[in-house]
Amino acid sequence: MSATVMVLPSKEPEKIRLVSIPEDMESHEAFRHATGVIAAAEEANPDFTWEDIEDALEASGFRSLGFLLGPALD
């Protein structure tokens, strides 16, 4: 069984996040859903942190994953 994952990019490398997508969610649906969840978490708390967003995503079935940022491919 392989998981589908989504990268949450950032201009700051230390703020890049990786989450697994719920098994019953298609990629395009996951993108739209995550966008809405993140926007709602940011709107609910102007002083939001990653943990606030992570909690909101996890409540929707996404799971935060650890990763190692590799060398740039540029």
C-alpha angles and dihedrals in degrees: 000000000000125000125225111230136195127210115220099207128210135180086233108069094212090059096055111116134194123208134178117235119232110263093238094054125089119225097252091047091048092053093051093043094049090048090055094045092050092047091050092049091049092047093048092054121025088194092053122160131201088262090060091053092042091053091050092048092047090052086059094050101265117129126210113233131199118236143170116238107228131204120298118264095209 
